[in-house]
Amino acid sequence: MTRIDLTGLDVRPAQVWGGVRIVPLVRDEPVPGLRLRREVYEGSGLGAVDLGDRTTYTSYVPHGFVADWSTPGAGAGAGAESAVYGTLLGGEGAPDSCVPVRRLHRLAKRRPAERRLRFLPLHLALEGYLALHFGGPSVVWDDWSRKALAHGLSPRAEAAYAGWSVPGMAEALRIFELHPGQCGMLLYVADALAAAFVVPHQDDYRVLHPTLVEDLYGELVHQYAYFGGPVPEFTARIRDGAGGIRNLADLRAAAHGQERAWAEAHDGLMARDLLETSYAFERVYRMGDFDLHRFLPPFQRDGREQHIGELITDHKGRAAYLKTFRLSDKQIRKGHLLRTLADRDWHLERTAEALGTSYAEVVRRIEAAGLGGLLDSHVVARRTREKEEG
């Protein structure tokens, strides 16, 4: 599996509010045997997750998702779809501090004696990006400091924005109507794809739709919302032509034809980069007939949009759950640089040759990526000297 398969999902005409466009995704039938629910966390939303390898992931974590799956024929009640909503974690009374930090174990953890898996939506994907070549230099080149060799890229941090801070998004999500059978959506800001969200059942989506305003969105999405103007609404024009529409049945058929044409145009243009990109998938957990993955893009610097995300697939590889995070150009450049460094054993001269540039330029890119503290002092001095001589 290298691509996202949205087989079984159809698009419906978009709804627009200012610069925000939502394209509904609907299913004729829910995905059998899998349900999702929300798990609400009290406090400020600040969470620290123990990853189990002496590293900690810290972020804004307002809620978790619980996947509830069943296996047909495994006993009484097996195969039935069930979901419980409104679960709340935490004890009674006020928090002990003004900004409490919730401590969680693992980003994805099986609930004992239950067919349930608690995972933190989007944070699986973000941790996968932050862990990209996290160990740092694998060879003791003298270009890298002792800190880099001993601790790798720790700590690493990336900035993101909560949905309620993206202009127009909270209002758009509040007023948009849900379609019958809607199990997901594609969210655009200034007609740039900001995120995709898919769940297995329409009842799950109705409850989880409000969580979109609490999700994390990239810097690029935030900028587009601020500086982008209103986008055009979906319109359909049906012309009588040579007397082709004579009754309501003809009018209905023409309207369906317009919807199909819009859907084909959307699949071919607006969501093309998301669906046609080849991703690197990592399976996080197996849940009966379902697999939970997170994925990374190829980090190609070709100007196309690139997303990280997480995905639950059925036994045929079709998406039952999907959530994505669009990377900024700077984050794509950082991923590309880290991949190139790792492929060349972190040797700066060979990396410069692979990138078609100079040693000093590679050092500059490392500093621009926020990794300059990992370089040895003589590397920075050499770059400064070459820059002055040049």
C-alpha positions as CSV (number, residue, x, y, z in Angstrom):
1,M,0.0,0.0,0.0
2,T,1.5,3.4,-1.1
3,R,-1.6,5.5,-1.7
4,I,-4.8,6.5,0.1
5,D,-7.8,4.6,-1.2
6,L,-11.2,6.4,-0.7
7,T,-13.2,3.7,-2.5
8,G,-16.8,3.7,-1.1
9,L,-16.8,7.4,-0.5
10,D,-18.6,9.8,-2.9
11,V,-18.3,13.6,-2.9
12,R,-21.2,16.0,-2.7
13,P,-21.4,19.6,-3.8
14,A,-19.3,21.9,-1.6
15,Q,-20.5,24.4,1.0
16,V,-18.7,27.7,1.3
17,W,-18.3,30.3,4.0
18,G,-16.0,33.1,3.1
19,G,-12.6,31.5,2.3
20,V,-13.6,28.1,3.8
21,R,-14.9,25.3,1.6
22,I,-16.1,22.0,2.9
23,V,-16.6,19.1,0.4
24,P,-18.8,16.4,2.1
25,L,-17.9,12.7,1.7
26,V,-20.7,10.2,1.9
27,R,-21.0,6.4,2.1
28,D,-23.9,4.3,0.8
29,E,-23.2,1.9,3.6
30,P,-21.2,2.3,6.8
31,V,-18.0,0.3,7.3
32,P,-19.1,-2.8,9.2
33,G,-17.5,-3.8,12.4
34,L,-15.8,-0.5,13.3
35,R,-16.9,2.6,15.2
36,L,-15.2,5.6,16.6
37,R,-16.0,7.7,19.6
38,R,-14.5,10.7,21.3
39,E,-12.8,10.7,24.7
40,V,-12.8,14.1,26.4
41,Y,-9.9,15.3,28.5
42,E,-10.3,17.9,31.2
43,G,-8.1,20.9,31.8
44,S,-6.0,23.1,29.5
45,G,-5.5,20.4,26.8
46,L,-1.8,20.3,27.4
47,G,-0.7,16.7,27.3
48,A,2.6,14.9,27.9
49,V,2.8,11.4,26.3
50,D,5.3,8.8,27.4
51,L,6.5,7.1,24.3
52,G,8.2,4.3,26.1
53,D,11.8,4.9,24.8
54,R,12.9,7.6,27.2
55,T,11.3,10.2,25.0
56,T,8.2,12.4,25.7
57,Y,5.8,13.9,23.2
58,T,4.2,17.2,24.5
59,S,1.4,19.0,22.7
60,Y,-2.1,20.4,22.8
61,V,-4.3,17.3,23.3
62,P,-7.9,18.2,23.9
63,H,-9.3,14.7,23.3
64,G,-8.6,11.2,22.1
65,F,-10.4,8.8,19.8
66,V,-11.4,5.3,20.8
67,A,-11.7,2.7,18.0
68,D,-14.2,-0.1,18.8
69,W,-14.0,-3.0,16.5
70,S,-15.6,-6.4,16.4
71,T,-15.0,-9.7,14.6
72,P,-18.0,-11.5,13.0
73,G,-18.6,-15.0,14.4
74,A,-16.4,-14.5,17.5
75,G,-19.2,-15.0,20.0
76,A,-22.4,-13.4,21.2
77,G,-22.8,-9.9,20.1
78,A,-19.7,-10.0,17.9
79,G,-19.8,-8.1,14.7
80,A,-22.4,-5.7,16.1
81,E,-21.6,-2.0,15.8
82,S,-21.5,-0.1,19.0
83,A,-20.2,3.2,20.2
84,V,-20.5,5.2,23.5
85,Y,-20.2,8.9,23.4
86,G,-19.4,11.6,25.9
87,T,-16.8,9.6,28.0
88,L,-14.8,11.8,30.3
89,L,-11.4,11.2,31.8
90,G,-10.3,12.7,35.1
91,G,-11.3,12.9,38.7
92,E,-13.7,15.1,40.5
93,G,-13.0,18.7,41.6
94,A,-10.9,21.5,40.1
95,P,-7.4,20.9,38.7
96,D,-4.5,21.2,41.0
97,S,-2.8,23.9,39.0
98,C,-3.9,26.7,36.6
99,V,-2.4,24.9,33.6
100,P,-2.6,21.2,34.3
101,V,-0.6,18.7,32.2
102,R,-2.4,15.4,31.4
103,R,0.1,12.5,31.4
104,L,-0.8,9.7,29.0
105,H,1.0,6.5,28.2
106,R,1.5,5.8,24.5
107,L,-0.1,7.5,21.5
108,A,-2.1,4.4,20.7
109,K,-2.9,1.9,23.5
110,R,-5.2,-1.1,23.7
111,R,-7.8,-1.1,26.4
112,P,-7.4,-4.2,28.6
113,A,-9.9,-7.0,28.0
114,E,-11.7,-5.0,25.4
115,R,-11.8,-4.7,21.6
116,R,-10.9,-1.0,21.9
117,L,-7.9,1.1,21.1
118,R,-7.4,4.6,22.4
119,F,-5.3,6.8,20.1
120,L,-4.6,10.5,19.9
121,P,-5.9,11.9,16.6
122,L,-3.3,13.7,14.5
123,H,-0.7,13.3,17.2
124,L,0.3,9.8,15.8
125,A,1.1,11.5,12.5
126,L,2.8,14.5,14.1
127,E,5.0,12.4,16.3
128,G,6.0,10.3,13.2
129,Y,7.1,13.5,11.5
130,L,9.0,14.7,14.6
131,A,10.7,11.3,14.9
132,L,12.0,11.5,11.3
133,H,15.7,10.5,11.6
134,F,15.4,11.5,15.3
135,G,18.5,9.6,16.2
136,G,20.7,12.1,14.4
137,P,24.1,11.3,12.9
138,S,24.8,7.6,12.7
139,V,28.5,8.1,11.9
140,V,30.9,10.1,14.1
141,W,31.8,12.8,11.6
142,D,33.6,15.7,13.1
143,D,31.1,18.1,11.6
144,W,28.6,17.3,14.3
145,S,28.8,18.3,17.9
146,R,28.9,15.9,20.9
147,K,25.3,16.9,21.7
148,A,24.1,15.7,18.2
149,L,26.0,12.4,18.5
150,A,24.8,11.8,22.1
151,H,21.2,13.0,21.9
152,G,20.3,13.2,18.2
153,L,17.6,15.7,17.2
154,S,16.2,16.0,20.7
155,P,14.3,18.1,21.4
156,R,12.4,18.8,18.2
157,A,9.4,21.1,18.0
158,E,6.9,22.2,15.3
159,A,4.3,25.0,15.4
160,A,0.6,24.4,14.7
161,Y,-2.7,26.3,15.1
162,A,-5.9,25.1,16.7
163,G,-8.9,25.3,14.4
164,W,-10.7,28.0,16.4
165,S,-7.7,30.3,15.8
166,V,-8.0,30.0,12.0
167,P,-10.1,32.9,10.7
168,G,-13.6,31.8,9.6
169,M,-13.2,28.1,10.4
170,A,-15.2,28.0,13.6
171,E,-18.2,29.8,12.0
172,A,-18.0,27.7,8.9
173,L,-18.0,24.4,10.8
174,R,-21.0,25.6,12.9
175,I,-23.3,26.6,10.1
176,F,-22.5,23.9,7.5
177,E,-25.2,21.3,7.1
178,L,-24.5,17.6,7.2
179,H,-25.6,15.4,4.3
180,P,-27.4,12.1,4.8
181,G,-24.8,9.4,4.9
182,Q,-21.9,11.9,5.5
183,C,-18.9,10.1,6.9
184,G,-16.2,12.6,6.2
185,M,-15.1,15.9,4.5
186,L,-12.4,17.6,2.6
187,L,-11.6,21.0,4.2
188,Y,-10.2,23.8,1.9
189,V,-9.0,27.2,2.9
190,A,-8.6,29.7,0.0
191,D,-9.2,26.6,-2.1
192,A,-6.0,24.9,-0.8
193,L,-6.6,21.5,0.8
194,A,-6.1,22.0,4.5
195,A,-7.3,18.6,5.9
196,A,-9.2,15.4,5.1
197,F,-11.3,13.7,7.7
198,V,-13.1,10.3,7.3
199,V,-14.8,8.0,9.8
200,P,-16.6,4.6,9.3
201,H,-20.2,5.6,10.3
202,Q,-22.4,8.6,9.7
203,D,-23.4,8.6,13.4
204,D,-19.7,8.9,14.3
205,Y,-19.3,11.8,12.0
206,R,-22.2,13.7,13.4
207,V,-20.7,13.5,16.9
208,L,-17.1,14.1,15.8
209,H,-17.7,16.9,13.3
210,P,-17.4,19.6,16.1
211,T,-13.9,18.3,17.0
212,L,-12.6,19.7,13.8
213,V,-12.4,23.1,15.4
214,E,-10.1,21.7,18.1
215,D,-7.7,20.0,15.6
216,L,-4.3,21.3,14.7
217,Y,-3.6,23.0,11.4
218,G,-0.4,24.0,9.8
219,E,1.1,27.4,9.4
220,L,0.3,27.6,5.7
221,V,-3.4,27.0,6.4
222,H,-3.4,29.8,9.0
223,Q,-1.8,32.2,6.5
224,Y,-4.2,31.3,3.7
225,A,-7.1,32.0,6.0
226,Y,-5.8,35.4,6.9
227,F,-4.8,36.6,3.5
228,G,-7.0,34.7,1.1
229,G,-10.3,36.1,-0.2
230,P,-13.7,34.5,-0.5
231,V,-13.9,31.5,-2.8
232,P,-16.7,30.9,-5.4
233,E,-19.6,28.7,-4.5
234,F,-20.6,25.6,-6.3
235,T,-23.2,26.4,-9.0
236,A,-25.0,24.3,-11.5
237,R,-26.4,25.6,-14.8
238,I,-28.9,23.4,-16.6
239,R,-29.8,24.6,-20.1
240,D,-32.8,23.3,-22.0
241,G,-30.9,23.1,-25.3
242,A,-33.0,21.5,-28.0
243,G,-35.9,20.7,-25.8
244,G,-34.1,18.0,-23.8
245,I,-35.9,18.7,-20.5
246,R,-39.6,18.0,-20.7
247,N,-40.5,16.9,-17.2
248,L,-39.2,16.5,-13.6
249,A,-37.5,13.3,-14.4
250,D,-35.4,15.0,-17.1
251,L,-34.6,17.8,-14.7
252,R,-33.6,15.4,-12.0
253,A,-31.3,13.5,-14.4
254,A,-29.7,16.8,-15.5
255,A,-29.1,17.8,-11.9
256,H,-27.5,14.5,-11.1
257,G,-25.3,14.9,-14.2
258,Q,-24.1,18.3,-12.9
259,E,-23.2,16.7,-9.6
260,R,-21.3,13.9,-11.3
261,A,-19.4,16.4,-13.4
262,W,-18.5,18.4,-10.3
263,A,-17.4,15.3,-8.5
264,E,-15.1,14.2,-11.4
265,A,-13.6,17.7,-11.6
266,H,-13.0,17.7,-7.8
267,D,-11.3,14.2,-7.8
268,G,-9.2,15.2,-10.8
269,L,-8.1,18.6,-9.6
270,M,-8.7,19.8,-6.1
271,A,-7.8,16.6,-4.2
272,R,-5.3,15.2,-6.8
273,D,-2.1,15.8,-4.8
274,L,-3.5,14.0,-1.7
275,L,-4.8,11.0,-3.6
276,E,-2.0,10.5,-6.1
277,T,1.0,10.9,-3.8
278,S,3.0,7.8,-2.8
279,Y,3.3,7.7,1.0
280,A,5.5,5.7,3.3
281,F,3.1,3.9,5.6
282,E,3.9,2.5,9.1
283,R,1.5,0.2,10.8
284,V,0.9,1.2,14.4
285,Y,-1.6,-1.4,15.5
286,R,-3.7,-4.3,14.1
287,M,-7.4,-4.4,15.2
288,G,-8.9,-7.6,13.8
289,D,-9.6,-7.0,10.2
290,F,-8.5,-3.4,10.5
291,D,-5.0,-1.8,10.6
292,L,-4.1,1.6,12.0
293,H,-1.3,3.3,10.1
294,R,0.5,6.6,10.1
295,F,2.1,7.9,6.9
296,L,4.7,10.4,5.6
297,P,5.0,12.0,2.2
298,P,8.1,11.6,-0.1
299,F,9.2,15.2,0.8
300,Q,9.8,16.0,-2.9
301,R,10.5,19.7,-3.6
302,D,8.3,19.9,-6.7
303,G,5.8,22.5,-5.5
304,R,3.0,20.1,-4.8
305,E,1.1,20.0,-1.5
306,Q,2.2,17.3,0.9
307,H,0.4,15.8,3.9
308,I,1.1,13.6,6.9
309,G,-1.6,11.7,8.6
310,E,-3.1,8.6,10.0
311,L,-5.3,6.0,8.5
312,I,-7.4,2.9,9.5
313,T,-7.8,0.5,6.6
314,D,-10.0,-2.6,6.1
315,H,-8.8,-5.9,4.8
316,K,-8.9,-4.5,1.2
317,G,-6.8,-1.4,2.1
318,R,-9.8,1.0,1.8
319,A,-9.9,3.9,4.2
320,A,-12.3,3.5,7.1
321,Y,-10.7,6.4,9.1
322,L,-8.5,9.2,7.8
323,K,-7.1,12.4,9.3
324,T,-4.4,14.5,7.6
325,F,-2.2,17.5,8.4
326,R,-0.9,19.7,5.6
327,L,2.8,20.5,5.9
328,S,4.2,24.0,5.2
329,D,6.9,24.6,2.6
330,K,9.4,24.9,5.4
331,Q,8.4,21.6,6.9
332,I,8.7,19.9,3.5
333,R,12.2,21.4,3.1
334,K,13.2,20.2,6.5
335,G,12.0,16.6,5.8
336,H,13.8,16.7,2.4
337,L,17.0,17.8,4.1
338,L,16.8,15.2,6.8
339,R,16.2,12.4,4.3
340,T,19.1,13.5,2.2
341,L,21.4,13.8,5.2
342,A,20.4,10.3,6.4
343,D,20.8,8.7,2.9
344,R,24.4,10.1,2.8
345,D,25.3,8.9,6.4
346,W,25.1,12.6,7.6
347,H,28.2,13.4,5.6
348,L,28.0,17.1,4.7
349,E,30.2,17.1,1.6
350,R,28.3,14.1,0.1
351,T,25.0,15.8,1.0
352,A,26.1,19.0,-0.7
353,E,27.0,17.0,-3.8
354,A,23.6,15.2,-3.8
355,L,21.7,18.5,-3.5
356,G,23.9,20.1,-6.2
357,T,25.1,22.9,-3.9
358,S,28.1,23.9,-1.8
359,Y,29.2,22.8,1.7
360,A,28.4,26.3,3.0
361,E,24.9,26.2,1.6
362,V,24.2,22.9,3.3
363,V,25.3,24.3,6.6
364,R,23.0,27.3,6.0
365,R,20.1,25.1,5.3
366,I,20.7,23.1,8.5
367,E,20.7,26.3,10.4
368,A,17.6,27.6,8.7
369,A,15.8,24.3,9.6
370,G,16.5,25.1,13.3
371,L,19.2,22.4,13.6
372,G,22.2,24.6,13.7
373,G,22.8,23.8,17.4
374,L,23.8,20.2,16.3
375,L,26.8,21.4,14.3
376,D,30.3,21.6,15.6
377,S,31.7,25.2,16.1
378,H,34.4,24.7,13.5
379,V,31.7,24.0,10.8
380,V,30.0,27.3,11.5
381,A,33.4,29.0,11.4
382,R,34.2,27.4,8.0
383,R,30.9,28.5,6.5
384,T,31.5,32.1,7.7
385,R,35.0,32.0,6.3
386,E,33.8,30.7,2.9
387,K,31.0,33.3,2.8
388,E,33.5,36.1,3.4
389,E,35.9,34.8,0.8
390,G,33.0,34.3,-1.7
